[in-house]
């Protein structure tokens, strides 16, 4: 799935989710929450991911 408000990368067992709405100071809205729900479900099914880091874009 292509996300519009978050970025997701996976490397060496580490998933990194970046909130990508710097103009709104990465505030949560229904779109962000929906995309986070989707990516968390994706991560839950991925046995390679052992750690998740959530950060905000600038």
PDB file with one MODEL, atoms N, CA, C and O in Angstrom:
MODEL        1
ATOM      1  N   UNK A   1       0.849  -1.190   0.000  1.00  0.00           N
ATOM      2  CA  UNK A   1       0.000   0.000   0.000  1.00  0.00           C
ATOM      3  C   UNK A   1       0.886   1.241   0.000  1.00  0.00           C
ATOM      4  O   UNK A   1       1.896   1.295   0.701  1.00  0.00           O
ATOM      5  N   UNK A   2       0.504   2.214  -0.777  1.00  0.00           N
ATOM      6  CA  UNK A   2       1.199   3.506  -0.773  1.00  0.00           C
ATOM      7  C   UNK A   2       0.556   4.389   0.296  1.00  0.00           C
ATOM      8  O   UNK A   2      -0.661   4.573   0.329  1.00  0.00           O
ATOM      9  N   UNK A   3       1.400   4.923   1.158  1.00  0.00           N
ATOM     10  CA  UNK A   3       0.916   5.786   2.234  1.00  0.00           C
ATOM     11  C   UNK A   3       1.114   7.245   1.844  1.00  0.00           C
ATOM     12  O   UNK A   3       2.075   7.585   1.153  1.00  0.00           O
ATOM     13  N   UNK A   4       0.201   8.105   2.289  1.00  0.00           N
ATOM     14  CA  UNK A   4       0.303   9.527   1.970  1.00  0.00           C
ATOM     15  C   UNK A   4       0.765  10.362   3.161  1.00  0.00           C
ATOM     16  O   UNK A   4       1.264  11.473   2.981  1.00  0.00           O
ATOM     17  N   UNK A   5       0.602   9.833   4.384  1.00  0.00           N
ATOM     18  CA  UNK A   5       0.934  10.628   5.569  1.00  0.00           C
ATOM     19  C   UNK A   5       2.023  10.006   6.429  1.00  0.00           C
ATOM     20  O   UNK A   5       2.466  10.614   7.404  1.00  0.00           O
ATOM     21  N   UNK A   6       2.461   8.793   6.075  1.00  0.00           N
ATOM     22  CA  UNK A   6       3.542   8.156   6.809  1.00  0.00           C
ATOM     23  C   UNK A   6       4.525   7.544   5.820  1.00  0.00           C
ATOM     24  O   UNK A   6       4.198   7.304   4.658  1.00  0.00           O
ATOM     25  N   UNK A   7       5.727   7.300   6.306  1.00  0.00           N
ATOM     26  CA  UNK A   7       6.732   6.565   5.550  1.00  0.00           C
ATOM     27  C   UNK A   7       7.074   5.327   6.359  1.00  0.00           C
ATOM     28  O   UNK A   7       7.170   5.400   7.584  1.00  0.00           O
ATOM     29  N   UNK A   8       7.259   4.184   5.694  1.00  0.00           N
ATOM     30  CA  UNK A   8       7.625   2.959   6.394  1.00  0.00           C
ATOM     31  C   UNK A   8       8.821   2.336   5.707  1.00  0.00           C
ATOM     32  O   UNK A   8       8.825   2.125   4.495  1.00  0.00           O
ATOM     33  N   UNK A   9       9.847   2.041   6.513  1.00  0.00           N
ATOM     34  CA  UNK A   9      11.050   1.381   6.015  1.00  0.00           C
ATOM     35  C   UNK A   9      11.371   0.218   6.941  1.00  0.00           C
ATOM     36  O   UNK A   9      11.088   0.269   8.138  1.00  0.00           O
ATOM     37  N   UNK A  10      11.958  -0.820   6.386  1.00  0.00           N
ATOM     38  CA  UNK A  10      12.371  -1.979   7.167  1.00  0.00           C
ATOM     39  C   UNK A  10      13.797  -2.324   6.788  1.00  0.00           C
ATOM     40  O   UNK A  10      14.138  -2.418   5.609  1.00  0.00           O
ATOM     41  N   UNK A  11      14.631  -2.512   7.814  1.00  0.00           N
ATOM     42  CA  UNK A  11      16.027  -2.872   7.575  1.00  0.00           C
ATOM     43  C   UNK A  11      16.548  -3.639   8.776  1.00  0.00           C
ATOM     44  O   UNK A  11      16.464  -3.165   9.909  1.00  0.00           O
ATOM     45  N   UNK A  12      17.084  -4.819   8.527  1.00  0.00           N
ATOM     46  CA  UNK A  12      17.730  -5.634   9.551  1.00  0.00           C
ATOM     47  C   UNK A  12      16.862  -5.846  10.787  1.00  0.00           C
ATOM     48  O   UNK A  12      17.346  -5.741  11.914  1.00  0.00           O
ATOM     49  N   UNK A  13      15.594  -6.141  10.580  1.00  0.00           N
ATOM     50  CA  UNK A  13      14.689  -6.427  11.684  1.00  0.00           C
ATOM     51  C   UNK A  13      14.117  -5.216  12.382  1.00  0.00           C
ATOM     52  O   UNK A  13      13.400  -5.350  13.373  1.00  0.00           O
ATOM     53  N   UNK A  14      14.424  -4.033  11.878  1.00  0.00           N
ATOM     54  CA  UNK A  14      13.937  -2.792  12.477  1.00  0.00           C
ATOM     55  C   UNK A  14      12.982  -2.112  11.504  1.00  0.00           C
ATOM     56  O   UNK A  14      13.351  -1.793  10.374  1.00  0.00           O
ATOM     57  N   UNK A  15      11.748  -1.895  11.957  1.00  0.00           N
ATOM     58  CA  UNK A  15      10.784  -1.139  11.160  1.00  0.00           C
ATOM     59  C   UNK A  15      10.771   0.294  11.650  1.00  0.00           C
ATOM     60  O   UNK A  15      10.706   0.545  12.853  1.00  0.00           O
ATOM     61  N   UNK A  16      10.832   1.230  10.725  1.00  0.00           N
ATOM     62  CA  UNK A  16      10.796   2.643  11.087  1.00  0.00           C
ATOM     63  C   UNK A  16       9.592   3.296  10.424  1.00  0.00           C
ATOM     64  O   UNK A  16       9.456   3.301   9.200  1.00  0.00           O
ATOM     65  N   UNK A  17       8.725   3.844  11.263  1.00  0.00           N
ATOM     66  CA  UNK A  17       7.550   4.578  10.787  1.00  0.00           C
ATOM     67  C   UNK A  17       7.818   6.059  11.030  1.00  0.00           C
ATOM     68  O   UNK A  17       8.102   6.472  12.155  1.00  0.00           O
ATOM     69  N   UNK A  18       7.726   6.846   9.972  1.00  0.00           N
ATOM     70  CA  UNK A  18       7.920   8.294  10.088  1.00  0.00           C
ATOM     71  C   UNK A  18       6.611   8.993   9.772  1.00  0.00           C
ATOM     72  O   UNK A  18       6.067   8.842   8.678  1.00  0.00           O
ATOM     73  N   UNK A  19       6.105   9.761  10.733  1.00  0.00           N
ATOM     74  CA  UNK A  19       4.934  10.591  10.465  1.00  0.00           C
ATOM     75  C   UNK A  19       5.401  11.689   9.527  1.00  0.00           C
ATOM     76  O   UNK A  19       6.359  12.400   9.828  1.00  0.00           O
ATOM     77  N   UNK A  20       4.729  11.830   8.392  1.00  0.00           N
ATOM     78  CA  UNK A  20       5.223  12.712   7.338  1.00  0.00           C
ATOM     79  C   UNK A  20       4.224  13.837   7.040  1.00  0.00           C
ATOM     80  O   UNK A  20       3.749  13.984   5.914  1.00  0.00           O
ATOM     81  N   UNK A  21       3.921  14.623   8.073  1.00  0.00           N
ATOM     82  CA  UNK A  21       3.051  15.789   7.924  1.00  0.00           C
ATOM     83  C   UNK A  21       3.697  16.981   8.625  1.00  0.00           C
ATOM     84  O   UNK A  21       3.111  17.537   9.553  1.00  0.00           O
ATOM     85  N   UNK A  22       4.893  17.381   8.199  1.00  0.00           N
ATOM     86  CA  UNK A  22       5.615  18.428   8.934  1.00  0.00           C
ATOM     87  C   UNK A  22       4.881  19.776   8.971  1.00  0.00           C
ATOM     88  O   UNK A  22       5.024  20.526   9.937  1.00  0.00           O
ATOM     89  N   UNK A  23       4.109  20.086   7.945  1.00  0.00           N
ATOM     90  CA  UNK A  23       3.404  21.375   7.937  1.00  0.00           C
ATOM     91  C   UNK A  23       2.360  21.459   9.044  1.00  0.00           C
ATOM     92  O   UNK A  23       2.040  22.547   9.523  1.00  0.00           O
ATOM     93  N   UNK A  24       1.823  20.291   9.451  1.00  0.00           N
ATOM     94  CA  UNK A  24       0.842  20.279  10.538  1.00  0.00           C
ATOM     95  C   UNK A  24       1.457  19.766  11.841  1.00  0.00           C
ATOM     96  O   UNK A  24       0.748  19.340  12.752  1.00  0.00           O
ATOM     97  N   UNK A  25       2.793  19.816  11.911  1.00  0.00           N
ATOM     98  CA  UNK A  25       3.538  19.359  13.080  1.00  0.00           C
ATOM     99  C   UNK A  25       3.240  17.895  13.392  1.00  0.00           C
ATOM    100  O   UNK A  25       3.225  17.482  14.552  1.00  0.00           O
ATOM    101  N   UNK A  26       3.002  17.111  12.324  1.00  0.00           N
ATOM    102  CA  UNK A  26       2.742  15.677  12.401  1.00  0.00           C
ATOM    103  C   UNK A  26       1.540  15.330  13.281  1.00  0.00           C
ATOM    104  O   UNK A  26       1.500  14.282  13.926  1.00  0.00           O
ATOM    105  N   UNK A  27       0.565  16.237  13.289  1.00  0.00           N
ATOM    106  CA  UNK A  27      -0.659  15.994  14.055  1.00  0.00           C
ATOM    107  C   UNK A  27      -1.386  14.769  13.501  1.00  0.00           C
ATOM    108  O   UNK A  27      -1.372  14.510  12.298  1.00  0.00           O
ATOM    109  N   UNK A  28      -2.014  14.033  14.396  1.00  0.00           N
ATOM    110  CA  UNK A  28      -2.772  12.854  13.993  1.00  0.00           C
ATOM    111  C   UNK A  28      -4.163  13.264  13.511  1.00  0.00           C
ATOM    112  O   UNK A  28      -4.809  14.136  14.093  1.00  0.00           O
ATOM    113  N   UNK A  29      -4.599  12.625  12.451  1.00  0.00           N
ATOM    114  CA  UNK A  29      -5.970  12.785  11.979  1.00  0.00           C
ATOM    115  C   UNK A  29      -6.459  11.403  11.549  1.00  0.00           C
ATOM    116  O   UNK A  29      -5.733  10.421  11.707  1.00  0.00           O
ATOM    117  N   UNK A  30      -7.648  11.310  11.022  1.00  0.00           N
ATOM    118  CA  UNK A  30      -8.214  10.005  10.676  1.00  0.00           C
ATOM    119  C   UNK A  30      -7.411   9.300   9.583  1.00  0.00           C
ATOM    120  O   UNK A  30      -7.334   8.072   9.574  1.00  0.00           O
ATOM    121  N   UNK A  31      -6.819  10.048   8.676  1.00  0.00           N
ATOM    122  CA  UNK A  31      -6.022   9.429   7.608  1.00  0.00           C
ATOM    123  C   UNK A  31      -4.745   8.825   8.195  1.00  0.00           C
ATOM    124  O   UNK A  31      -4.391   7.688   7.883  1.00  0.00           O
ATOM    125  N   UNK A  32      -4.059   9.586   9.041  1.00  0.00           N
ATOM    126  CA  UNK A  32      -2.835   9.086   9.672  1.00  0.00           C
ATOM    127  C   UNK A  32      -3.149   7.845  10.502  1.00  0.00           C
ATOM    128  O   UNK A  32      -2.435   6.846  10.415  1.00  0.00           O
ATOM    129  N   UNK A  33      -4.203   7.900  11.300  1.00  0.00           N
ATOM    130  CA  UNK A  33      -4.561   6.766  12.141  1.00  0.00           C
ATOM    131  C   UNK A  33      -4.907   5.539  11.309  1.00  0.00           C
ATOM    132  O   UNK A  33      -4.550   4.421  11.682  1.00  0.00           O
ATOM    133  N   UNK A  34      -5.590   5.729  10.199  1.00  0.00           N
ATOM    134  CA  UNK A  34      -5.895   4.611   9.313  1.00  0.00           C
ATOM    135  C   UNK A  34      -4.640   4.000   8.713  1.00  0.00           C
ATOM    136  O   UNK A  34      -4.521   2.777   8.634  1.00  0.00           O
ATOM    137  N   UNK A  35      -3.707   4.837   8.292  1.00  0.00           N
ATOM    138  CA  UNK A  35      -2.460   4.335   7.726  1.00  0.00           C
ATOM    139  C   UNK A  35      -1.610   3.650   8.795  1.00  0.00           C
ATOM    140  O   UNK A  35      -0.969   2.637   8.515  1.00  0.00           O
ATOM    141  N   UNK A  36      -1.596   4.191  10.013  1.00  0.00           N
ATOM    142  CA  UNK A  36      -0.871   3.541  11.096  1.00  0.00           C
ATOM    143  C   UNK A  36      -1.481   2.174  11.402  1.00  0.00           C
ATOM    144  O   UNK A  36      -0.752   1.203  11.606  1.00  0.00           O
ATOM    145  N   UNK A  37      -2.791   2.093  11.435  1.00  0.00           N
ATOM    146  CA  UNK A  37      -3.467   0.818  11.662  1.00  0.00           C
ATOM    147  C   UNK A  37      -3.054  -0.203  10.600  1.00  0.00           C
ATOM    148  O   UNK A  37      -2.763  -1.356  10.915  1.00  0.00           O
ATOM    149  N   UNK A  38      -3.032   0.229   9.356  1.00  0.00           N
ATOM    150  CA  UNK A  38      -2.659  -0.669   8.266  1.00  0.00           C
ATOM    151  C   UNK A  38      -1.209  -1.131   8.401  1.00  0.00           C
ATOM    152  O   UNK A  38      -0.928  -2.321   8.266  1.00  0.00           O
ATOM    153  N   UNK A  39      -0.298  -0.216   8.663  1.00  0.00           N
ATOM    154  CA  UNK A  39       1.119  -0.587   8.751  1.00  0.00           C
ATOM    155  C   UNK A  39       1.384  -1.444   9.985  1.00  0.00           C
ATOM    156  O   UNK A  39       2.225  -2.341   9.934  1.00  0.00           O
ATOM    157  N   UNK A  40       0.686  -1.190  11.097  1.00  0.00           N
ATOM    158  CA  UNK A  40       0.857  -2.035  12.281  1.00  0.00           C
ATOM    159  C   UNK A  40       0.383  -3.458  12.000  1.00  0.00           C
ATOM    160  O   UNK A  40       1.017  -4.415  12.442  1.00  0.00           O
ATOM    161  N   UNK A  41      -0.709  -3.609  11.280  1.00  0.00           N
ATOM    162  CA  UNK A  41      -1.175  -4.941  10.896  1.00  0.00           C
ATOM    163  C   UNK A  41      -0.166  -5.632   9.980  1.00  0.00           C
ATOM    164  O   UNK A  41       0.081  -6.831  10.109  1.00  0.00           O
ATOM    165  N   UNK A  42       0.410  -4.868   9.060  1.00  0.00           N
ATOM    166  CA  UNK A  42       1.440  -5.403   8.168  1.00  0.00           C
ATOM    167  C   UNK A  42       2.659  -5.877   8.974  1.00  0.00           C
ATOM    168  O   UNK A  42       3.199  -6.954   8.725  1.00  0.00           O
ATOM    169  N   UNK A  43       3.074  -5.065   9.928  1.00  0.00           N
ATOM    170  CA  UNK A  43       4.229  -5.404  10.765  1.00  0.00           C
ATOM    171  C   UNK A  43       3.929  -6.644  11.608  1.00  0.00           C
ATOM    172  O   UNK A  43       4.799  -7.499  11.775  1.00  0.00           O
ATOM    173  N   UNK A  44       2.719  -6.751  12.135  1.00  0.00           N
ATOM    174  CA  UNK A  44       2.347  -7.894  12.971  1.00  0.00           C
ATOM    175  C   UNK A  44       2.455  -9.211  12.210  1.00  0.00           C
ATOM    176  O   UNK A  44       2.723 -10.252  12.810  1.00  0.00           O
ATOM    177  N   UNK A  45       2.249  -9.178  10.902  1.00  0.00           N
ATOM    178  CA  UNK A  45       2.341 -10.380  10.073  1.00  0.00           C
ATOM    179  C   UNK A  45       3.758 -10.651   9.579  1.00  0.00           C
ATOM    180  O   UNK A  45       4.008 -11.690   8.969  1.00  0.00           O
ATOM    181  N   UNK A  46       4.681  -9.740   9.830  1.00  0.00           N
ATOM    182  CA  UNK A  46       6.049  -9.850   9.323  1.00  0.00           C
ATOM    183  C   UNK A  46       6.983 -10.353  10.427  1.00  0.00           C
ATOM    184  O   UNK A  46       7.352  -9.600  11.327  1.00  0.00           O
ATOM    185  N   UNK A  47       7.354 -11.611  10.351  1.00  0.00           N
ATOM    186  CA  UNK A  47       8.199 -12.215  11.385  1.00  0.00           C
ATOM    187  C   UNK A  47       9.610 -11.622  11.429  1.00  0.00           C
ATOM    188  O   UNK A  47      10.315 -11.789  12.424  1.00  0.00           O
ATOM    189  N   UNK A  48      10.029 -10.939  10.373  1.00  0.00           N
ATOM    190  CA  UNK A  48      11.374 -10.349  10.343  1.00  0.00           C
ATOM    191  C   UNK A  48      11.497  -9.122  11.238  1.00  0.00           C
ATOM    192  O   UNK A  48      12.582  -8.838  11.745  1.00  0.00           O
ATOM    193  N   UNK A  49      10.409  -8.395  11.440  1.00  0.00           N
ATOM    194  CA  UNK A  49      10.457  -7.149  12.219  1.00  0.00           C
ATOM    195  C   UNK A  49      10.425  -7.485  13.704  1.00  0.00           C
ATOM    196  O   UNK A  49       9.480  -8.103  14.195  1.00  0.00           O
ATOM    197  N   UNK A  50      11.479  -7.067  14.417  1.00  0.00           N
ATOM    198  CA  UNK A  50      11.584  -7.315  15.854  1.00  0.00           C
ATOM    199  C   UNK A  50      11.391  -6.044  16.673  1.00  0.00           C
ATOM    200  O   UNK A  50      11.020  -6.108  17.845  1.00  0.00           O
ATOM    201  N   UNK A  51      11.642  -4.892  16.058  1.00  0.00           N
ATOM    202  CA  UNK A  51      11.569  -3.605  16.750  1.00  0.00           C
ATOM    203  C   UNK A  51      10.913  -2.596  15.813  1.00  0.00           C
ATOM    204  O   UNK A  51      11.131  -2.633  14.602  1.00  0.00           O
ATOM    205  N   UNK A  52      10.111  -1.698  16.376  1.00  0.00           N
ATOM    206  CA  UNK A  52       9.510  -0.626  15.582  1.00  0.00           C
ATOM    207  C   UNK A  52       9.857   0.711  16.222  1.00  0.00           C
ATOM    208  O   UNK A  52       9.693   0.898  17.428  1.00  0.00           O
ATOM    209  N   UNK A  53      10.331   1.622  15.413  1.00  0.00           N
ATOM    210  CA  UNK A  53      10.639   2.985  15.845  1.00  0.00           C
ATOM    211  C   UNK A  53       9.630   3.911  15.167  1.00  0.00           C
ATOM    212  O   UNK A  53       9.417   3.832  13.957  1.00  0.00           O
ATOM    213  N   UNK A  54       9.015   4.784  15.953  1.00  0.00           N
ATOM    214  CA  UNK A  54       8.099   5.772  15.407  1.00  0.00           C
ATOM    215  C   UNK A  54       8.731   7.137  15.608  1.00  0.00           C
ATOM    216  O   UNK A  54       9.123   7.495  16.719  1.00  0.00           O
ATOM    217  N   UNK A  55       8.826   7.897  14.522  1.00  0.00           N
ATOM    218  CA  UNK A  55       9.464   9.207  14.571  1.00  0.00           C
ATOM    219  C   UNK A  55       8.636  10.189  13.757  1.00  0.00           C
ATOM    220  O   UNK A  55       7.707   9.791  13.054  1.00  0.00           O
ATOM    221  N   UNK A  56       8.967  11.457  13.852  1.00  0.00           N
ATOM    222  CA  UNK A  56       8.272  12.492  13.094  1.00  0.00           C
ATOM    223  C   UNK A  56       9.196  13.167  12.103  1.00  0.00           C
ATOM    224  O   UNK A  56      10.364  13.423  12.395  1.00  0.00           O
ATOM    225  N   UNK A  57       8.652  13.455  10.915  1.00  0.00           N
ATOM    226  CA  UNK A  57       9.420  14.172   9.902  1.00  0.00           C
ATOM    227  C   UNK A  57       9.502  15.650  10.226  1.00  0.00           C
ATOM    228  O   UNK A  57       8.695  16.181  10.989  1.00  0.00           O
ATOM    229  N   UNK A  58      10.474  16.296   9.645  1.00  0.00           N
ATOM    230  CA  UNK A  58      10.659  17.738   9.886  1.00  0.00           C
ATOM    231  C   UNK A  58      10.256  18.540   8.680  1.00  0.00           C
ATOM    232  O   UNK A  58      10.343  19.768   8.698  1.00  0.00           O
TER     233      UNK A  58
ENDMDL
END
